[in-house]
Amino acid sequence: MHGRQFANRMNASYFDGGLAPGVIDRISLLPVDREDARVFVERMFRSMRNSGFVATDLSLLQADILAALISRLLPGNWIGRCRHTS
């Protein structure tokens, strides 16, 4: 799946197609090859829908954070950087 396909699927599934084109463009930059990033964003969007969040309230800044920052903070990006010690 490509980033654009993922963004369009999230838009249709959780926002009834109401996300702004710029938001979709930014979400399309999410590294969808990483399962942890896809799952995190999908859970977040599901929670937003369940809470009554309106698609037009998702800003470009929030979309940028999702696409660029979140994937860097998730454990899938930690390989070789963190290790557990007893």
C-alpha positions in Angstrom: 0.0 0.0 0.0 1.2 3.5 -0.8 1.0 6.5 1.4 -1.7 8.1 -0.7 -3.8 4.9 -0.7 -3.5 4.8 3.1 -4.5 8.4 3.5 -7.5 8.1 1.2 -8.6 4.9 3.1 -8.3 6.7 6.5 -10.2 9.7 5.1 -13.0 7.5 3.8 -13.2 5.2 6.8 -12.9 7.8 9.7 -13.8 11.2 8.3 -16.4 10.4 5.6 -14.1 12.0 3.0 -14.0 15.3 4.8 -10.3 15.8 5.2 -8.8 18.8 3.4 -6.6 17.9 0.4 -3.5 19.4 2.1 -4.1 17.2 5.1 -4.3 14.1 2.9 -1.1 15.2 1.1 0.8 15.3 4.4 -0.6 12.1 5.8 0.4 10.5 2.5 4.0 11.0 3.6 3.6 8.6 6.5 6.0 5.7 6.2 3.2 3.1 5.6 5.8 0.3 5.2 6.0 0.4 9.0 3.1 -1.4 10.7 3.6 0.4 14.0 3.1 3.8 12.3 0.0 2.7 10.3 -1.6 1.1 13.4 -0.9 4.2 15.6 -2.5 6.6 13.1 -5.5 4.3 12.5 -6.2 4.0 16.2 -5.9 7.7 16.6 -8.3 8.3 13.7 -10.7 5.8 15.1 -10.6 7.5 18.5 -11.2 10.8 16.8 -14.2 9.5 15.0 -15.6 7.9 18.1 -15.3 11.2 20.0 -17.1 13.2 17.4 -14.0 15.0 16.0 -14.8 16.9 12.8 -12.6 16.4 9.8 -12.1 20.1 9.2 -10.6 20.4 12.7 -7.5 18.3 11.7 -4.9 21.0 10.9 -2.0 20.8 8.5 0.3 21.0 11.5 -1.3 17.9 13.1 -1.0 16.1 9.8 2.7 17.1 9.5 3.3 15.8 13.0 1.6 12.5 12.2 3.5 12.0 9.0 7.0 13.1 10.2 7.3 13.0 13.9 5.2 10.1 15.2 7.0 7.5 13.2 10.3 8.6 14.6 9.0 8.2 18.2 7.5 4.7 17.8 9.5 1.6 18.8 9.9 0.5 15.2 12.5 3.3 14.9 14.5 2.3 18.0 16.2 -0.7 16.5 19.9 -0.6 17.6 19.4 2.6 19.6 17.9 1.3 22.8 18.6 -1.9 24.7 17.1 -3.4 27.7 19.5 -4.1 30.6 18.7 -6.1 33.7 
